[in-house]
Amino acid sequence: MTAAQESAFRAASGAYANSVLFAIAGSVPVLTLTWTPWISIGAFKEWRAGQIELVDLMWIALRACIVLLALGFYVR
């Protein structure tokens, strides 16, 4: 951002752009690190109850981990 854009953002929002970016970049991994076990545990409970097969359980956990890795790459 240019100096003029930075001062306009500061005047409109009351916060520095870097602070807002840090808050967003910090909350995305926390939410993703909460979502991944939630999905995996839910799939494990379904597998334990016999509602899904073991391959489905592994595929669900793998997809959640791939999303975690992709977001980690782009958010850093």
C-alpha positions in Angstrom: 0.0 0.0 0.0 1.1 3.5 -0.6 1.4 6.0 2.2 -1.8 7.7 1.2 -3.7 4.4 1.1 -2.2 3.4 4.5 -3.3 6.7 6.1 -6.8 6.4 4.5 -7.2 2.8 5.8 -6.0 4.0 9.3 -8.5 6.8 9.3 -11.4 4.7 8.1 -10.8 1.6 10.3 -8.9 2.9 13.2 -6.3 0.2 12.9 -3.1 -0.3 10.9 -3.4 -2.6 7.8 -0.6 -4.8 9.1 -2.5 -5.4 12.4 -5.7 -6.4 10.5 -3.7 -8.7 8.2 -2.0 -10.3 11.2 -5.4 -10.9 12.8 -6.8 -12.5 9.7 -3.7 -14.5 9.0 -3.7 -15.7 12.7 -7.4 -16.7 12.8 -7.5 -18.8 9.6 -4.9 -21.4 10.9 -6.7 -21.6 14.2 -10.0 -22.2 12.6 -8.5 -24.7 10.2 -6.7 -26.5 13.0 -10.0 -26.8 14.9 -11.9 -27.9 11.8 -9.5 -30.7 10.7 -9.8 -32.8 13.9 -13.6 -32.1 14.1 -14.0 -33.6 10.6 -11.7 -36.5 11.4 -13.3 -37.3 14.7 -16.7 -37.1 13.1 -15.6 -39.5 10.4 -14.1 -41.9 13.0 -17.4 -42.0 14.9 -19.2 -42.8 11.7 -16.7 -45.6 10.9 -17.0 -47.0 14.4 -20.8 -47.1 14.1 -20.5 -48.9 10.8 -21.9 -46.1 8.6 -18.8 -45.7 6.4 -15.9 -47.9 5.3 -12.3 -47.6 6.4 -11.3 -46.3 3.0 -13.9 -43.5 3.4 -12.5 -42.6 6.8 -9.0 -42.4 5.4 -10.1 -40.3 2.4 -12.0 -37.8 4.6 -9.0 -37.4 6.9 -6.7 -37.0 3.9 -8.8 -34.4 2.3 -9.0 -32.4 5.6 -5.2 -32.6 5.9 -4.8 -31.4 2.3 -7.0 -28.4 3.0 -4.9 -27.7 6.1 -1.7 -27.9 4.1 -3.0 -25.7 1.3 -4.3 -23.0 3.6 -1.0 -23.1 5.5 0.9 -22.6 2.3 -1.2 -19.6 1.2 -1.7 -17.9 4.5 2.0 -17.9 5.5 
